[in-house]
Amino acid sequence: MIRFWQAALRYVPRDPPDPDGVVLMDPEGRGPNVSLNLTEEPPLGDYRLHLDLYSSDPDEEVDRLLGLGATVNRRPGPGKDFVTLADPDGNLFDVIDKRGWVHGQRSEPDARKRT
């Protein structure tokens, strides 16, 4: 999982990994740290944390993540701007289509209601 999330986020370990996990950090210092901890629990149906990865080229990003070992959980439905993937351990996350966004928000002509 360390290798998957390190490649998926393009992050680096803050410190050398230990047997119980690792803290990954943005090498440019802009994004939040992500702590990965070893657990015997399977992924939860109602997950405690869910990551949304925003992309200006979501098709390419999904292909890249699939190449790293992710699987498709749910393709976008009508009016949806995201694909739900699962990491190799089955934890769900989304790739959000950021095309048409201006200043961190979807611009009016491309606005789609997320439900």
N, C-alpha and C positions, 0 to 999 in steps of 0.2 A: 504494500500500500504506500510505503514511503516513496518508492520509485514512481508509482503511478501519479500521486498527487504532486510530487516534485516536478515531474514533466508536465502534468496538466496545467498547473498554475505558473510554471516557469519560476518556481521558488527554489531556494537553497536551504539546507539545514542551518539553523542558527548556531547550534552546537553539534558535536558528533552524536548520532543516534545512540540511545541506550537500549537495553533489551525490552523496555516497556513502551518505547515510542520516541517521538522526535517533535521538535517545534520547527516548522518551516517558516521562512521569512522572505519577503519581497526583496530581491537584491538591490533594488533601487530605493527601498525604504518608503515607498508610497502606500502599499497595501498592508492590511492587518496580518499579524502572525496567525498561523494555523497550527494547532496542536493535534497530533495524531497519537492516540494512545491504544496500546494493545488491550483487547478485551475478549472474553470468551462469549459475550452476548452476541446473538445474531442481530442484523439490522432490525430496527423496530418498525412495525406497521405505521405507527404515528411517530415519525422520527423527531428527535430532539433538536436537530440542526439541519438546515437545508441550504446548500450553496447554489446561487445563481451566477453563472459565468456569462458576461455580456460580450457579444462579438459583432463586429461590423461585417464579418463574413461567416455567418453561422454554419453554412453547409461545409465549408472548409474546416471550421473548428470541430464540428461533429465528426467528420472523417478523421481528423487528427486524434481526437479522443478515442474513437473506436479503434484506431491503430495502436493506442496505448493499452487497450484492454477493456475499455468501457463497452457496455451493451445498451441497445435502445430499449427503453421501458415503454415510452409513449411518444408517438410522432405528433406534430401539432395538428389540432383539429381546426375546424372553421373558426376564424377570428382569433386564433391563438398565435402568439409570437415566440413560442419556445418549444424545445424538444426536451423530454425528460430522459436522462440516461442513468445508468447504474454503474458505479465503480466496480472493480473486480470483486469486492466483498459484498456487493449488492446494495450499497448505500446510494440513494437517489440524489440527483442534482440536475439542474436545468441549464441549457444553453439558450440564452435570450437573444433574439434577433434585434440588434441595435441599429440596423440600417434606418436612416431617416431621423435619427435623434439629433437634437440641437440643445446644447447646454444641459445635458443630463436628462432631457425629457423628450419623448416622442413628439415630433413636429405635427401640426394639425393635419396637413394633407395625408400623412401616413399614420395618423392616430388609429389605433385599434383597441377596442375595449377588451381587457383581460378579464376573463371570468373564471 
